[in-house]
Amino acid sequence: MVSIFVQRMRADRKWFFMMSLIYGGVFTFCLYRNMSGITFPVITAVSLAFSTAFLVRAGITFQKGTIRYFAGILLLGIATVLTDNGFFHFFNCVGILLLYMMSMAHQIYKDQEWGFAEYVKNFFIMTGTWISSVGDVFRGSGENKRKEEENPEDKSAVMWIKRKQIRSVLFGLLAAMLLLAVVLPLLMASDQIFSHIFNRFFDFFNPFSLFEKIDMWNIIGIGLTFLFGMIFIYSFFAGLFRMNLRGKTAKKQGRTDPVAGITFAGILAAVYVVYSGIQILFLFLRLDTGLPEGVTYSQYAHQGFWQLLAVSLINFAAVLICRMVFDENRILKIILTMVSVCTCIMIVSAAYRMILYVSEYYLTFLRVFVLWFLAVLMIIFFGVIYSIYRRDFGLFRYITAVVSVCYILFSFSRPDALIAEYNIRHASEASEFDVYYLMYLSRDTVPVLAEIDKDEIRDTAVLDSLDDYFRSIAAQEQQMSLREWNYSREEAGKAAREWLGSGE
């Protein structure tokens, strides 16, 4: 059965289609070859405005709870123009898309009743419906559809006539082109005036020289971007209005015996308690007496980080599965709590090992990201522990809020600049490797690199590389248009000019 919102969209197809065309134009102006310029936060605000207009046009009241999702989207849009880091450019777009989908689901569904599994399942269904609704852009309105369904014979006859006429015209054009390819050379050879006229005509209107003057790839790119933007918003709401997402299904009590879960989680808890005790005694309290022969505390502390991270993620999935599959049981809750607490100790152990590693080998973007991820995972586990005792706790919404807030703060922090400041401050001398790595990062590091005292750089090759690097930054900044303005690139250009000016 077709939902009332789909019926309204089909009945008012002209309005939705025209608005999609306008959105496609704005989308192209803002984002074509410009995914991190000043127009990026503009298109995020425009997208939210158009989406609100689509909802209101379909008769859907704007929900107050949607504001928090819109706020997160706008903040991610602003964060994008403040950095030159491609990692954030990509994942800000991913975050915006996910928050956008959640906001629209919140508008027309009672998503507060959804559990963790329902959210994940419905996101896949929403994405699939979105893609399958692309064809709705090219279909007729509801009124035309009804007419066609009421008179299928007339429709077939009209389509047959139209196709026959088109085939006849194409056949005539092809026959004329083939014949002229033979006749024109003969006519031009027979009469010099006729030949002169046609030569002048082809000199003036030469399709090959026309293609050389016009940037066809640029035109194709603009056309595809416009088409993507138009289809993006129209097909999304065409799929959203189908109302095909389902809420939480009633669980049958006694369906899954918790004994299996107790056995499974109990074995894990026993192993993790022993492991956590070892971390407390030998890593945190630094007891050297129990270390293997020939292994120092430094060697011991710098091992096992990635393995602990993997185990923490596995435990997160295991606790969630046990929570969803097995019936409530006091013993199972206690054991899952023990597993979660031990996992928190593992997260602290992994973070401590990484901090020790950073103190020895300095910061990289991956190391900063991992430390951020461990902090987020720790906060998430607090919610997991709480959800073990409160089955009605909205764990998915809690995780979404934690990840969104922490990621937005991470994006605004511009970690590349922090990495450059830390490494330069703690380095004994600006070695070739350290400087080259900082130049490899985004332009967020340029103002920090420009503060290096040239007299402290002993290697002339490193100094020459810095000069070339700053010249390249200054040249690229001069070519930046107003539409492509980016705060980080602007500051990088200023710092580069100051560096080059100080060397004159």
Beta strands, then each sheet from edge to edge (+ up, - down):
end
